[in-house]
Amino acid sequence: MGFAPLDPVLHNQLRLAVVSLLIAVDEADFNHLLDRTGATRGNLSVQLSKLKEAGYVEIIKGYKDNYPNTRCRLTKAGIAAFDAYVRAIKGYLGP
Amino acid sequence: MNSELTPQESLRLIEGMIGQARRSFSRMSFYFLLWGVLLIAAMVATYLLRYNTTGWQHGAPWGVAGVLGGLISAIHGAREGKREQVSNPMDTTIGWLWGSFVITMLLLIAFTVTGRADTTIVVTMLTGLPTFITGQIMRFRPLQLGGIIFWVAGGAMMLLNSALATLVLYCTAMVLGYILPGILLKHHEDGLRAA
């Protein structure tokens, strides 16, 4: 039995961390993702852009208390990709 | 935090992050403390004033506590909401649960004021709560609407005060609140099973 290929968009430490955080919430703002992942602003922005390009994450830019605020949420494609990734990973780890 | 991962590391990372996200609940203690103190005060006031009040005045301490608690909760909730960095589905569901409780409670208070004792009306109003919350948890709008229909039907039964109206409203609420969402849910489940 061959192993299912791992989605290269998700098979990256920071992108996987972001998607794993977002899978459990409706949406989270950029600073929350920054706190929880311990990433730098620049790196997080780059990885969020890649997730957005893949259609996995929706990025909503707005204002909160008159300051710019960026909120992120998983799209249906992102949820499906995460689900497939977890199933593939479990396949690698065996029964 | 950018390196390639082994499957074990991936799984550990996923579990860790999901665990962290699930701990991101809003702080609820404030509301329990506030309402606990206010409602004890209302109960004590009702007891102390029991010989000095008549009619609607009996309910005045509860009304004051309700309005005060509602205002403070709304102001506190709005402030907390601005600070929140995460919108958690559990927080949303808890909010809807308490909102549904308030709607049911207000309907029941209005009903008891009429002095009638009709179990059908009470049960119809109560049915709205779990129906609406089930729809909210399942993110299934027909059940959410079903819950609202039970509340509206209960309110209408109370206002119309007729056996025939109760019969028609109860059956209509059951068809729109249970049977129709049940049929739609069955189609949805059958579709999932076939996929």
HADDOCK unambig.tbl for C-alpha pairs under 7 A between the chains (distance, minus, plus):
assign (segid A and resid 11 and name CA) (segid B and resid 4 and name CA) 6.79 0.50 0.50
assign (segid A and resid 11 and name CA) (segid B and resid 5 and name CA) 6.81 0.50 0.50
assign (segid A and resid 12 and name CA) (segid B and resid 2 and name CA) 6.07 0.50 0.50
assign (segid A and resid 12 and name CA) (segid B and resid 3 and name CA) 6.33 0.50 0.50
assign (segid A and resid 12 and name CA) (segid B and resid 4 and name CA) 5.50 0.50 0.50
assign (segid A and resid 12 and name CA) (segid B and resid 5 and name CA) 6.66 0.50 0.50
assign (segid A and resid 13 and name CA) (segid B and resid 1 and name CA) 5.80 0.50 0.50
assign (segid A and resid 13 and name CA) (segid B and resid 2 and name CA) 5.13 0.50 0.50
assign (segid A and resid 13 and name CA) (segid B and resid 3 and name CA) 5.91 0.50 0.50
assign (segid A and resid 13 and name CA) (segid B and resid 4 and name CA) 6.47 0.50 0.50
assign (segid A and resid 13 and name CA) (segid B and resid 5 and name CA) 6.55 0.50 0.50
assign (segid A and resid 14 and name CA) (segid B and resid 1 and name CA) 5.43 0.50 0.50
assign (segid A and resid 14 and name CA) (segid B and resid 2 and name CA) 5.53 0.50 0.50
assign (segid A and resid 17 and name CA) (segid B and resid 13 and name CA) 6.50 0.50 0.50
assign (segid A and resid 17 and name CA) (segid B and resid 14 and name CA) 6.50 0.50 0.50
assign (segid A and resid 17 and name CA) (segid B and resid 17 and name CA) 6.20 0.50 0.50
assign (segid A and resid 20 and name CA) (segid B and resid 14 and name CA) 5.32 0.50 0.50
assign (segid A and resid 20 and name CA) (segid B and resid 17 and name CA) 5.63 0.50 0.50
assign (segid A and resid 20 and name CA) (segid B and resid 18 and name CA) 5.66 0.50 0.50
assign (segid A and resid 21 and name CA) (segid B and resid 17 and name CA) 5.23 0.50 0.50
assign (segid A and resid 21 and name CA) (segid B and resid 18 and name CA) 5.46 0.50 0.50
assign (segid A and resid 21 and name CA) (segid B and resid 21 and name CA) 5.55 0.50 0.50
assign (segid A and resid 24 and name CA) (segid B and resid 18 and name CA) 5.95 0.50 0.50
assign (segid A and resid 24 and name CA) (segid B and resid 21 and name CA) 5.96 0.50 0.50
assign (segid A and resid 24 and name CA) (segid B and resid 22 and name CA) 6.44 0.50 0.50
assign (segid A and resid 25 and name CA) (segid B and resid 21 and name CA) 6.81 0.50 0.50
assign (segid A and resid 25 and name CA) (segid B and resid 87 and name CA) 6.12 0.50 0.50
assign (segid A and resid 25 and name CA) (segid B and resid 88 and name CA) 4.65 0.50 0.50
assign (segid A and resid 25 and name CA) (segid B and resid 89 and name CA) 5.89 0.50 0.50
assign (segid A and resid 26 and name CA) (segid B and resid 87 and name CA) 5.31 0.50 0.50
assign (segid A and resid 26 and name CA) (segid B and resid 88 and name CA) 5.50 0.50 0.50
assign (segid A and resid 26 and name CA) (segid B and resid 89 and name CA) 5.77 0.50 0.50
assign (segid A and resid 27 and name CA) (segid B and resid 86 and name CA) 5.92 0.50 0.50
assign (segid A and resid 27 and name CA) (segid B and resid 87 and name CA) 5.19 0.50 0.50
assign (segid A and resid 28 and name CA) (segid B and resid 85 and name CA) 5.79 0.50 0.50
assign (segid A and resid 28 and name CA) (segid B and resid 86 and name CA) 4.21 0.50 0.50
assign (segid A and resid 28 and name CA) (segid B and resid 87 and name CA) 6.08 0.50 0.50
assign (segid A and resid 29 and name CA) (segid B and resid 85 and name CA) 5.31 0.50 0.50
assign (segid A and resid 29 and name CA) (segid B and resid 86 and name CA) 6.28 0.50 0.50
assign (segid A and resid 32 and name CA) (segid B and resid 85 and name CA) 5.73 0.50 0.50
assign (segid A and resid 39 and name CA) (segid B and resid 1 and name CA) 6.52 0.50 0.50
assign (segid A and resid 89 and name CA) (segid B and resid 7 and name CA) 5.53 0.50 0.50
assign (segid A and resid 92 and name CA) (segid B and resid 7 and name CA) 6.63 0.50 0.50
assign (segid A and resid 93 and name CA) (segid B and resid 7 and name CA) 6.82 0.50 0.50
